[in-house]
Amino acid sequence: MRKYRSFIFLVLAAAGVVLVAVPASAAGAQQARPALRVLLPAEPVIIEGINFKAHERVRVTGHVSERTVDKSVRSGASGTFMINLGSGVHLAGCSAGAFLKATGTLGSVAILRILPRLCVPARAP
């Protein structure tokens, strides 16, 4: 029995490593959730979409600084895209904030919320 004790310990240790490695690899196989982020807050505002499905048609709707946004774009092979919101829209300094929802035709959904930044009015001298 003593002869096999080290062999049994080695087999149990190897089984433990396999049990720990399987859930870790399964968790790594999950795709990251789609997201929207601001690349450029000054005029013109540029929004980037990441982790969408490859070549997915995406519609971005909502509002940025009291302006309505309704744009469509197709994500690239890596699942990313960029949208230029045009002139007159900014998130730098005082702004009315933003709420954007990107919905893909293959089921991807991402939401971006930016709270309004209110500035104190200048006092008269």
C-alpha positions in Angstrom: 0.0 0.0 0.0 2.8 2.4 0.8 4.2 1.7 -2.7 1.0 3.2 -4.3 0.5 6.1 -1.9 2.6 8.6 -3.9 0.9 7.4 -7.1 -2.6 7.9 -5.6 -1.6 11.4 -4.4 -0.4 12.3 -7.8 -3.6 11.1 -9.5 -5.8 13.1 -7.0 -3.7 16.2 -7.5 -4.0 16.0 -11.3 -7.7 15.6 -11.0 -7.9 18.7 -8.8 -6.0 20.7 -11.4 -8.4 19.6 -14.1 -11.5 20.5 -12.0 -10.1 24.0 -11.4 -9.0 24.6 -15.0 -12.3 23.6 -16.7 -14.5 26.3 -15.1 -11.8 28.9 -15.8 -11.6 28.1 -19.5 -15.4 28.1 -19.8 -15.6 31.5 -18.2 -12.9 32.8 -20.6 -15.0 31.5 -23.6 -17.9 33.9 -22.9 -18.0 37.0 -25.1 -17.7 40.4 -23.4 -20.9 42.4 -23.3 -21.5 45.1 -25.9 -20.8 48.6 -24.7 -20.8 52.2 -25.9 -18.1 54.7 -24.9 -17.3 58.3 -25.6 -14.1 58.7 -27.6 -14.3 62.5 -28.0 -16.5 64.6 -25.7 -15.8 67.9 -27.5 -17.6 68.9 -30.7 -18.1 66.7 -32.7 -18.9 63.9 -30.2 -17.6 60.5 -31.3 -19.1 57.4 -29.8 -17.5 53.9 -30.1 -19.3 50.6 -29.9 -17.3 47.6 -28.8 -18.0 43.9 -28.4 -20.9 43.7 -30.9 -21.2 40.8 -33.2 -19.1 40.9 -36.4 -20.7 42.7 -39.3 -23.9 43.4 -37.3 -26.2 46.2 -38.4 -26.6 48.5 -35.3 -29.1 51.3 -34.8 -28.1 54.0 -32.2 -31.0 56.1 -30.9 -31.4 58.5 -28.0 -30.4 62.0 -27.2 -27.1 63.9 -26.5 -27.2 67.4 -25.1 -30.9 67.8 -26.0 -30.4 66.7 -29.6 -32.0 63.6 -30.9 -29.8 60.8 -32.3 -31.0 58.2 -34.8 -28.1 56.6 -36.7 -27.4 53.2 -38.3 -24.0 51.7 -38.8 -22.5 48.2 -39.4 -19.9 46.8 -37.1 -16.6 45.6 -38.5 -15.1 42.2 -38.4 -13.9 42.8 -34.8 -17.4 43.9 -33.7 -16.6 47.6 -33.3 -17.9 50.8 -34.9 -17.7 54.6 -34.5 -20.4 57.2 -34.9 -19.7 60.9 -35.4 -22.7 62.9 -33.9 -21.9 66.0 -36.0 -21.5 69.6 -35.2 -23.4 71.4 -32.4 -23.3 68.4 -30.1 -20.8 68.3 -27.2 -20.4 66.6 -23.8 -17.5 68.8 -22.6 -18.2 71.4 -19.8 -21.8 72.1 -19.1 -24.1 69.7 -21.0 -27.5 68.2 -20.8 -26.0 64.7 -20.6 -26.7 61.8 -22.9 -28.8 58.6 -23.2 -28.0 56.3 -26.1 -29.2 52.8 -26.9 -27.5 50.7 -29.5 -29.5 47.7 -30.8 -28.0 45.2 -33.2 -30.0 43.0 -35.6 -28.2 39.9 -34.2 -29.3 40.6 -30.6 -26.5 42.9 -29.2 -27.7 45.7 -27.0 -25.7 48.4 -25.2 -26.8 51.5 -23.3 -24.7 54.7 -22.5 -26.0 57.1 -19.8 -24.2 60.3 -19.0 -25.7 62.5 -16.3 -26.2 66.2 -17.0 -23.4 68.6 -15.8 -24.9 71.8 -14.5 -22.9 74.9 -14.2 -23.5 77.7 -11.7 -24.4 80.9 -13.6 -21.8 83.7 -13.3 -22.8 86.3 -10.7 -23.2 89.9 -11.8 -20.5 92.2 -10.2 
